[in-house]
Amino acid sequence: MDAESQAFPARVGRYRVLGPLGVGGMASVYLAASEGAAGFSREVALKVLHPHLLADDQLVQQFLTEARVAAKIRHPNVVPVTDVVQERSQAFLVMELVEGATLSEVRRIAAKDGVDLPFRIWARWVADALAGLHAAHELADASGAPLGLVHRDFSPQNILIGRDGSARLSDFGIVKLTGGDAMTKSGVVKGKVHYMAPEQVRGDSLDRRCDVWAAGVLLWELATRRRLRSSKDDVQVLLEIVAGDPPRASSVGPVEPPGLDDVIASALVSDREHRCPSAAELRARLTEAAGPGGVADASECAAWLSAHVQAFFDDRQKKLEALRASPGDAGQSSASDAQPALTPAGDASSTDAEPTVGASLARSMPDAASSGRRTPLWAWALGAVALLGLLAGIVQLGARPPRRASAPSEGPPAASSAALIAAAPELPVHVTLIANARIVALSVDGRSVPVASPGNQIELDLPEFARGRREVLLEATAEGGRKSSLLWKGEGRAEFEFEAQKPSPRPSAAKPAAPGKSPLAKNPYGK
């Protein structure tokens, strides 16, 4: 069996690989050991660029150059990048292993158990992350000239909460320099849609205020305990972002402590010239709003984690121990230059669970890769939706009406594709797809696969790039553009549930607006 079909390599450079931790759009992350003289061994996390991306020299150099810059950041609230390596057929960076959970995971556990996540606790974690973010923004070269780093993916998936109660900012492998380096012309827009700033959506030049906006979105969501953008349609989210300032957190309900609402609003100003200017300033405003009691210290945060997240920590520790106990697994390749067979697992922007290592895996989205001004992200998204709608309409002309759908199901979150992977058998090559509507399009791990005959049942042989895996993300599109996805681990058939198609509304005469009132008076994005 060749290296591409192996589960993971035995070694990457001088690092002995113990097992896979997660997979994302650009890279796979492995638990590994750095071995030295006299029996010295230290566990690290390796972020290895996917083999199919190595053919793009510009992308590889961007990955390595940005990582080398990130390695210069030295701050207690930043997960350090300790090494950056390019060898014959590999490009990877080495990060400190942080045993803990992401802020996203902590929030999900608390919500599932009905436990309140106190302001004092989460404010401390956001303050820590903002301190690390400001250190990155302030990074300068040897002459003292600022490098102008922009993180571009400040989100709860990239804030790692250690067992000690402190928070560290991760994934500086996708930072961007604003100083005109060639790597800024790669044609790659990075980040999670819900946390993108208006200028990021429009494809404008970016500076540190882009990250301040993302921090404002996170604060809004923590204060209100809900998503700022509730739509699952990325196009709708992008349109809302560029439409104007979002509603205040206080429009959802009371915001405590007093003053927090103003702090959040100062970071969520569409015109960046009037936005809170820096992460340090936002951190100062946040801690000031906390009042006399202030934010919690690390020991208080650690005690809260021990009381409410200990079961999660224990489970993750068992999985790490399983990886440590079984090096040389049959899934490994014996070649020292073997490549990981794990491939991108769809869009990580919708996932909450990320590998708790020195880098969580951000999604990569194409923009104009050619010259001059980039095509805005929302324009690409609108074009893609229009094309999908046209194709679905053509197929629907000869299709029989879809069967009545059962209760809608969102399916397993894409987060599972980035969770710790236990020692499981490889997937069977053949899978039967069953759906409550005619499937007209398919993708496996984010890559489109042809559908020879649309229908409610499709027999699929996994494409070459997905074979030898332990799990794959299957995404199906039904007539009318309805989508459903699931993480398939080989258990029987793959069953998709599509929401019932909504009937077209009957046209009705528009009612005139009441005298003195604007038709958009209740629309926070229309003013």
C-alpha positions, 0 to 999 in steps of 0.5 A: 500500500502506498503512502497516500493510502496510509492513515498517517506517517510514522515520522515527519522530519525528526519527529515521531508521530504518535497519532492524528489529532485532527484535519482541516482545510489546509493541514492535518494535525498530529500528536508527535514526540521530539526525541533527543539525546539521553532518552529526552522526549517532548510531546508536540503538535505538528501541523502538516500541510496537505500533500495535494497543496504542496504542488502550489509553490506560492501557497507553500511559501506563504504557509512557511513564511507566515509560520516563521513570523508567527514563531517570533511571537513570545507571549504567555497568552499565545500558543508558541510555534517552536519550529517551521520545517520544509523538507523534500516532500513536506511542509509543517510547523511544530507547536506546543501541545496544550492539554485542555479545551477550546472556548467553543467546546467549553461553551458547548459543554456548559450549554448541554449541561445547563450550566451558566458560564459566568461573566467573570470566567469568560471575561478573563479568557477573552481578556487573555486572548486579547492580550495575546492578540495585541502582542501579535499586532505589535510584533516588529522586525529587527529594526523596530518597524511594525510587521502589521500582523493580522490574525484573521481568525479570532474565534472561540475555536482558536482560544485554548483553555488550559487546565490551569485556567488561563487562555491562549490564542492559537492558529497563527499559521494563517496570519497576514502581513499588511506590509506588502509582502508577496504572500498577501497576494495568494488569493486566499481569504481565511477566517470563519464567516460569522466572525468576518469584518465588513472589510474582510467580506468586501476584500479590502486591505486588512489591519488589526481592526479586523481582529477587533471586530471578530472579538466584538462578535465573540463578546456579543455572543458570550453576553447574549448566549446566542449567535449574532448571525443566526442564519445557516446560509453563508450568503445571508450572513455575508449580506448582513455583515456588509449591511451596517452595524449589527444590533446591540447586545442589549436588544436581545435582553439585559446585558450585565455588568453595566457598561458591557453593552457599550464595550461590545458596540464599540468593537462592532462599528462597520466603519473601522475608522470609528471602531475600537482601535486595538485589542489592548484598548478593547481589553482595557474597556472590558476589564473596566466594565467588569467593575470592582469585582473585576474578572476572575483569576486563573485559579478561579477559572481552573476551579470552575473547569474542574467542577464542570468540564472535568469529564471532558478533560478525562475523556480527552486524556484517555484518547491521548493516552491511547495514542501514546500507547500504540505508536507503530500502529498498522495505519502508519507508514514506515517510510520516513518521508511518507505523507498523511492520507488525511484530506480536508474535511469540508468547511470548518467554519461551521464547526465548534470542535477543534483539536486542542493543540497549538493550532486549530484548523481554519477554513480557506476560501478562494477569492480573486487570485489573479491581479489587482483588486480581489473579487469580494467574498460575497460576490463569489458566494452569490455567484455560486448560489445562482449557479447551483439554483440554475443547475437544480432547476434544470434537473427538477424539470424531469424529476418526480415530486419529492416524497414528504420529508420527515422531521428535519434533522441537521445531521451531525455537526461537521465538527466531528471531522476535526475531533480526536480520531480513535483507532477504528477500522478503515471505511468500506469502499462502497456506501449506499446513500438514502434520502427523503428527496432526490439527490442531485449533487454530492461532495466527499470531504469538500470535493465534488463527486459526479452523480450519474443518476439523481435519485433517492437512493445512490450507490457510491464508491468512495473516490481515491482521495477518501479511501483508507480513511476512518471517517469522511464528511458526506454532503448532499444537495437535493432539488431546490438547493436543499442541503444535508450532511453527515459524518460517515464512519462506515455504520451501515447506510448513509441516510440524509434528511432534507427539510421539507420544501417550502411552498411558494408564497402567493403574491399579495398586494403590498400594504402601504406604510402607515403615515410617518413610518418607514417600511424599513423602520423595524429592520436593523439592517435597512437604516 
